[in-house]
Amino acid sequence: MSSFLTTIGLRATSPLDTVPNFGPAFLAFHFIWAYGVLSSRTLKQWYGIDHQVSPREDLAKYGEAAVRDGKLTRKQLDMLKRNESAHANSVENYSLLVGSLLFASYAGVPSQIINAAGLSYTIARIIYGGVYIFVGTPKWSWTRGLVWWWGNLSCLTLLYQAGKRLSA
């Protein structure tokens, strides 16, 4: 177990070793996650309603027509709308991650704390994206808010740690 923790940057191999800061890797992953993986264009292309001319208007302009014409079911259209919202939220939330990782790194927060918060944020955002896109019932969609706060608390923890070090 300790070699796994060492590999993911949560523990040093010995007391004299340093742990690498994986902040830049988390930033790269979340850029690709927000702008690539969660991009609504992928699913819209899959369902054949992606229009290169104005892709941000695809669902508003063509969504209802696709349901009427039988290209999409109502459930699929609703999922595509939630995908657009998940993508937008991930793009909006990216700046909080960038700021918290930069401040923590600049302030000299230990790499283990930075890596733990980055990993926590990553797990939360992956769950968040899945819940947002695939959960369409009010009974379970509330979990999205909990996971959203989990991710944000990971970043706020880094900002708090950075603030403590910069004020010392």
N, C-alpha and C positions, 0 to 999 in steps of 0.2 A: 504494500500500500504506500509506503514512503517513497518508492521510486516513481509511482504515479503522481504523488503530490509534488515531487521534485520536477517531474516532466512538465507539469502544468504551472509551475512557478509559484507554488504555495509553500514550499519548504526547500531549504538549502541542503546540499549533500553533506556538509559539515559546518560547524560553527564559523569557520573562517571563510567559507565560500559566500559569494554574493548570488542573489537570485536575479535573473534578468527581468527587466520591466517589459511586460507583454502589451503595454498600452498601445503602441503603434499597430500591433497585430489585431487588437480588438477594434481599433478605428478602421482598419482596412476591412475586416470582416463585416462590421456593421454598415459600412458604406455599400459594400456589395449586397448585403442583406436588404437594406432599405431601398436602394436604387435599382437593384437587379432582381433578386429573388422575389421580393414582395411587389415588384412592378405589376400593375394590373394588365399591362400589355400582353404578358405571357398567357394568362388565362383567356383574355379576349381573343388572342390569335388562335388558341386551342378551339374555342367555340365559333370561330369564323366571323366575329363582328368587330375586328380591329380595322380602323381606317387611318392610314398614314397621314392623311391631310390634316386631320384635327382629332388626334386620339383622346384628348381630354374630354371631348364631347360625345364619345362613342355611346356610352350608356344612356346619357340624357337624350341624345338624338335618335339612336337606333335600338335601344334596349327594349322598349315596349313593342316596337314593330317586330323585333326578333321573337318575342314571346307570341305575338299574334300570328306570325308566320310559321311558328313551330320550330324555329331554329334553337330556341332556348325555352326551358321551363321557367316558371315564376321563381322556383327555388334556385335555379342556376343564376338567374338575373340578380336575385337578392344576394347570392354569394359573391358575384362579381362586384356588386356595389360595396359589400363589406371589404372585399380585397382592395378596392380603391381607397377606402377609409384606412385600412391597415397600412397601406403604402404611405399615404399622406402623414399618418401619425408617426411612422418610423422615420420619415424624412424630417419632420418637425422635432422629434425627440433626439435626433442625432447631435444637434448642437449642444444639448445638455451633456451628452457623453463626451464630446470633444472637450468642452470646457472643464469638466471635472477631471478628466485624465490629464489634461495639460497643467491645470493648477496643481494637482497632486504630484505630478512628476517634477514640476518646477520647485515646489515647496520641499521636495525631498521626502515625501511620504514613502515608507518602505515598500519595495517592490511586491512583497507578499500581500500587503494590503491592497495595492493597486490591482494586482492580478486576481485576488479574491473578489474584489468589487467588480472587475471587468467580467469575470466568469459568471458571477451572480447576475449581472445585467444581461449577459448573453443568454443565459438559460431563461431568464424572465421574458426577454424579447422574442425568443423563439416560441415559447408557450403562448405569449400574447398574440403573435401573428397567427398561430394555428387556431386559437380560440376565436379571434376576430373573424377569420375567414370561414371556418367550418362550423361554428356554433351559431345557429340562427333562432334559438328559442330563448325567450325571456328567462326561463327557469335557470339556464346555465350561463347566459351571456354576462351576468354580473361578475363572474370570475375574471373577466377581462379587466375590470377595474382594479381588482386585487393584484393581478399580475403587473398591471401598469404601475401601481404604486411600489411594488417590489423592485422593479427596474429603476424607478426614480430614486428610491431610497438608497440603492447601491451607489448612484451618482452623488446624492446628497451626503452620503457618508464620506466619499472622497473629498468633497468640498469642505466638509467639517474638519477632516483631518488636515487638509491643506491650510485652512484658516488657523488652526491651532499652531501649526509649525511656523506659519508666516508671522503670527503675533508673538511668538516666543522670543 
